[in-house]
Structure formats: structure tokens, C-alpha cells
Amino acid sequence: MYLFHNSIITRIRKIYFAKLLNFCRNKKDHKILDYGCGPGDFLDVAQQKGLICHGVDSSACSVDMARARGFDVVLADSSNLPYEENYFDMIILQSVIEHIENPISALHDLVKHLADDGIIIISAPTPSSTFWDDPTHVRPYTPKSFMILGEILKLEVIKITYIFAFLMGLSIKSSLIYKLMNLIPLPLGSNLVAVYRKVKSQNE
């Protein structure tokens, strides 16, 4: 359903992914995990920057597509990741968490594989007018629910904002935004992005 995008969306996604990678502080030895990587669009941008990239997906079709593009991708989920704990410097979940039945459990598993001071980035749609048109969606997310996720997981919240604001260098997290957008009779969407840091005290 989400494997292909038109040319305009593809260009915007590449700009967005590149901005997310700025949280790597341009360190070439950063190890990145794209959880729910699909055909590997984020991995493509990260690899072009010379970063060490790995992908995971629960869809055999997506894994095959990503591998065909030359990416290191495995068929797995959060409960059986074939990596050591504290291995990754960045983990990203791009439009994945809204499909997960038990997101807290899955995120706890992922955080175990994140190094101290590592970054985890989560994006998800808000309660938009078209959210429930996708039968695989479990629940939408809001700025407040992203804040609570950070508290539950004991992660430092670096940024919570809408993706369109993030692309413009702004930080907006008022729930009024998606409520207003849903008044417009167009499928605009109002995806959020949250950036967290794993603090060292978790392992102490």
C-alpha cells in the first residue's frame, strides 16, 4: 500500500529523510536501523551519506524489494532482532507504529538495541479524517501521546512536531493543527515526527 510514491512526494521524502539524518551529527560510523523499512527509501538516503545502514521489515515482499536494491535487510520484528543490545546509534520508525498492536512492548525491545545517547525517531499520522480508511491501522497518535511515549520509555524528548513544520525548520505541536486540517475537505494528513534520546541512566 505504501511502497510507491509519485515523483513530488519522493523528492519531499528524500529532503525529510536527509534532515532526520542531521541528528547523526554527520558521523560516518553511525549505525542506523530502519525498523519497518519497506523497500528501503530511507536506507537509500542514509547509505548515500556513507552511514552504516540496516533494515528490518515483517513483510517478505518489502524485504525482497529492499534486498534487490542492495540493502542489508532482514525479515524480523522487534522480538527477534538479530543484533546486539546497545548496537545502534539511531533507530527510525517511519509510519510504522500506528500498525503495531503492542507499541510499548515493541519500543522497549528496540530501545534495548539503542546505544546510550542514541536517537530514536518515530513518525505517525494523527487522528485524520482518512486514518481509519486503512484497515491495518491500530491507533493514531497525537503530540501528547508522543510525549507520554517518551515518559514511559524513559527517553529524553528532543523534538515533537508536525512533519510539514519540521521541513520548514519550525517546531509546532499543538493538537489544534490536526483538528483544523481535518476541517478541510482534502486528504492532507497531519503526520507527526518525534525525536528522542536514550539517556545513560537507563543502564545504570
VMD Tcl script that draws the C-alpha trace (Angstrom):
set ca {
  {0.00 0.00 0.00}
  {2.82 2.42 0.88}
  {5.61 1.03 -1.30}
  {5.40 3.55 -4.13}
  {5.07 7.35 -4.30}
  {4.77 9.92 -7.07}
  {7.80 11.97 -8.05}
  {6.90 15.05 -5.96}
  {6.31 13.02 -2.80}
  {9.53 11.09 -3.44}
  {11.55 14.33 -3.58}
  {9.94 15.66 -0.40}
  {10.57 12.36 1.40}
  {14.27 12.48 0.45}
  {14.59 16.00 1.84}
  {12.79 14.92 5.01}
  {14.98 11.83 5.46}
  {18.13 13.88 4.94}
  {17.02 16.34 7.65}
  {16.39 13.45 10.04}
  {19.91 12.21 9.42}
  {21.28 15.52 10.68}
  {20.70 14.09 14.15}
  {23.61 11.74 13.39}
  {25.88 14.81 13.66}
  {27.46 13.74 10.34}
  {29.40 10.87 11.95}
  {30.16 8.33 9.23}
  {30.47 5.45 11.69}
  {26.91 5.85 12.97}
  {24.93 2.62 12.76}
  {21.31 3.08 11.77}
  {18.31 0.76 11.91}
  {15.24 1.45 9.79}
  {12.51 -0.56 11.52}
  {9.70 -1.26 9.06}
  {11.97 -0.21 6.21}
  {9.67 -1.13 3.33}
  {11.53 -1.07 0.00}
  {14.41 0.90 1.55}
  {13.82 4.56 0.67}
  {15.27 5.85 3.96}
  {18.15 3.38 3.71}
  {18.94 4.75 0.26}
  {19.34 8.30 1.59}
  {21.34 7.15 4.63}
  {23.66 4.96 2.54}
  {24.37 7.85 0.18}
  {25.64 9.76 3.21}
  {28.08 6.93 3.94}
  {26.31 5.72 7.08}
  {26.14 2.08 8.22}
  {22.57 1.04 7.50}
  {20.43 -1.94 8.41}
  {16.76 -2.55 7.74}
  {14.07 -4.74 9.28}
  {10.61 -5.49 7.99}
  {7.92 -8.07 8.75}
  {6.83 -8.18 5.11}
  {8.69 -10.65 2.90}
  {7.72 -8.60 -0.15}
  {9.29 -5.44 1.28}
  {12.41 -7.33 2.35}
  {12.84 -8.76 -1.15}
  {12.43 -5.31 -2.73}
  {14.96 -3.71 -0.36}
  {17.48 -6.52 -0.87}
  {17.08 -6.19 -4.63}
  {18.26 -2.59 -4.22}
  {21.38 -3.83 -2.40}
  {20.39 -3.02 1.20}
  {21.15 -5.10 4.28}
  {17.62 -6.03 5.34}
  {16.26 -8.91 7.43}
  {12.79 -10.37 7.86}
  {12.05 -9.94 11.58}
  {10.16 -7.97 14.18}
  {11.12 -6.29 17.45}
  {11.02 -9.56 19.41}
  {13.68 -11.34 17.33}
  {16.12 -8.71 16.08}
  {19.43 -10.31 15.05}
  {21.56 -7.54 16.57}
  {23.39 -6.99 19.84}
  {21.92 -4.74 22.51}
  {23.17 -1.13 22.53}
  {24.33 -1.57 18.92}
  {22.60 1.23 17.02}
  {23.21 4.98 17.17}
  {19.88 5.73 15.51}
  {16.64 3.81 15.07}
  {13.81 5.14 12.92}
  {10.18 4.04 12.68}
  {8.68 5.87 9.72}
  {4.86 5.46 9.63}
  {5.13 2.10 11.40}
  {3.97 2.49 14.99}
  {0.33 3.06 14.04}
  {0.28 -0.51 12.68}
  {1.70 -2.16 15.84}
  {-0.69 -3.93 18.23}
  {1.54 -3.50 21.31}
  {3.71 -0.43 20.64}
  {5.10 -0.11 24.17}
  {6.46 -3.67 24.14}
  {7.90 -3.23 20.63}
  {9.57 0.06 21.53}
  {11.05 -1.40 24.72}
  {12.63 -4.12 22.56}
  {14.01 -1.54 20.13}
  {15.39 0.76 22.84}
  {17.43 -2.17 24.17}
  {19.29 -2.14 20.85}
  {19.95 1.60 21.02}
  {23.28 2.84 22.38}
  {23.46 5.37 25.22}
  {22.85 8.85 23.81}
  {21.40 7.16 20.72}
  {18.49 8.69 18.83}
  {15.13 7.07 18.11}
  {12.79 8.79 15.67}
  {9.11 7.91 15.39}
  {6.58 9.29 12.92}
  {2.88 8.54 12.73}
  {-0.37 10.06 11.48}
  {-2.67 11.96 13.83}
  {-6.43 11.21 14.03}
  {-7.02 12.44 10.49}
  {-10.28 12.11 8.60}
  {-8.86 9.25 6.50}
  {-6.93 7.40 9.21}
  {-9.40 4.53 9.58}
  {-9.61 4.00 5.82}
  {-6.52 1.82 6.26}
  {-7.71 -1.44 7.88}
  {-4.17 -2.19 9.13}
  {-4.12 0.91 11.34}
  {-4.39 0.13 15.06}
  {-4.47 3.66 16.52}
  {-3.50 7.23 15.61}
  {-1.09 9.38 17.60}
  {-1.13 12.94 18.90}
  {1.55 15.30 20.23}
  {0.52 14.41 23.78}
  {0.64 10.64 23.17}
  {4.15 11.03 21.70}
  {5.16 12.95 24.83}
  {3.76 10.17 27.03}
  {5.61 7.55 24.99}
  {8.85 9.28 25.89}
  {7.93 9.27 29.58}
  {7.00 5.58 29.57}
  {10.20 4.60 27.78}
  {12.35 6.96 29.89}
  {13.61 8.75 26.80}
  {14.60 12.38 26.59}
  {12.23 14.20 24.25}
  {14.26 16.32 21.83}
  {11.52 17.37 19.43}
  {7.86 16.70 18.69}
  {6.41 18.48 15.70}
  {4.43 18.03 12.51}
  {6.41 16.85 9.51}
  {5.43 19.87 7.39}
  {6.71 22.14 10.19}
  {9.90 20.09 10.56}
  {10.61 20.55 6.85}
  {10.29 24.32 7.32}
  {12.55 24.35 10.36}
  {9.66 25.00 12.74}
  {8.51 23.26 15.91}
  {4.72 23.06 16.26}
  {2.95 20.54 18.45}
  {-0.48 21.99 19.14}
  {-3.29 19.46 18.69}
  {-5.28 22.31 17.17}
  {-3.29 21.89 13.95}
  {-4.61 18.45 13.03}
  {-8.11 19.40 14.15}
  {-8.07 22.37 11.79}
  {-6.60 20.32 8.95}
  {-9.41 17.80 9.31}
  {-11.93 20.55 8.62}
  {-10.53 20.90 5.11}
  {-12.25 18.50 2.64}
  {-8.93 17.23 1.29}
  {-6.81 14.24 2.36}
  {-3.95 16.50 3.53}
  {-2.92 14.40 6.52}
  {-1.05 15.73 9.52}
  {1.77 13.34 10.34}
  {3.87 13.93 13.43}
  {7.54 13.23 14.00}
  {9.13 12.76 17.42}
  {12.85 12.64 18.16}
  {14.04 11.06 21.42}
  {17.41 10.38 23.04}
  {18.27 7.35 25.17}
  {19.79 8.72 28.33}
  {22.72 6.96 30.00}
  {20.91 6.48 33.30}
  {18.80 3.69 31.75}
  {21.70 1.27 32.07}
  {22.89 2.46 35.47}
}
mol new
graphics top color blue
foreach p $ca { graphics top sphere $p radius 0.5 }
foreach p [lrange $ca 0 end-1] q [lrange $ca 1 end] { graphics top cylinder $p $q radius 0.2 }
display resetview
